[in-house]
Amino acid sequence: MKILVTGGTGNVGGSVVQELVKRGAPVRVLARTQPEPGRLPAGVEVARGDLLNPGSLETAMEGIDRMFLVNAVVADELTQALIAYGIARRKGIRHITYLSVFRVDQFADVPHFASKLAVERALREFGVSFTILRPGYYIQNDATLSDALTGAGIYPMPIGSAGIAAVDVRDIAEAAAISLTSEGHNGKTYDLVGPALITGPGNAATWSKLLDREIRYTGHDFDRWEQEMRSRVPAWSAFDLRTMFQGYLDRGFASTETEVKHLSTLLGHGPRSYEHFAEEMAAQWKA
């Protein structure tokens, strides 16, 4: 059983590769360029290719039994995913684990959510065995906030104060590896969430304690936030993310105790908390 991991040099895909290797699974990674030495665990194969290049995908899927499919949030995300899925069907891939998003069916106006919802529907329409993973807000997104937190003293993510579901990437990777290396996951959809909801004020308070300084939550002025983001990312991406965060506020993005229990059963342990992640980051930044 050999497993192809798309995005295997990224944050989520790389973590999935690590978990699969721990379980002794043979792994091949799809990558646009040759990874730097040491980027991947020993023994992991690399197939050079692109999700928009069907020929390279056909080559990458030779001898592959199962696939972990993750797409970057890009303007042509849906096209990339459907090409990969179509080639996988053609090549006889036995099982696909697809990384979707939590509450995807409630956010049809968010471009990258809508893309994932369309892929979910395609997965259910044909006869290939599949598992869908629906993670909440990635806790590791906040690993990029070092300058804002340690410099300006602000927590800038507009996640609101009602509480949203968030999950550690390491728990996503474990869930993916379990679904790819054990039986009983065909047709299943798993919500991937942390043990507690996170809020903007709550996260600011957590960082204040860990960094020994006052951290202020900047609130959720979405017009201002989108304008600021346009200086850092393409305008379409700023719009996409703004629509997502505003949707969190307008419709809610909260998980339930039942969903936490289901994930704990799948993983065999409770999901990791935001506080645990923050403690790790704070220790690294101080060092």
Secondary structure, 3 states (H helix, E strand, C coil): CCEEEECCCCHHHHHHHHHHHHCCCCEEEEECCCCCCCCCCCCCEEEECCCCCHHHHHHHCCCCCEEEECCCCCCCHHHHHHHHHHHHHHHCCCEEEEECCCCHHHCCCCHHHHHHHHHHHHHHHCCCEEEEEEECEEHHHHHHCHHHHHHHCEECCCCCCCCECEECHHHHHHHHHHHHHCCCCCCEEEEECCCCCECHHHHHHHHHHHHCCCCEECCCCHHHHHHHHCCCCCHHHHHHHHHHHHHHHHHCECCCHHHHHHHHHHHCCCCCCHHHHHHHHHHHHHC
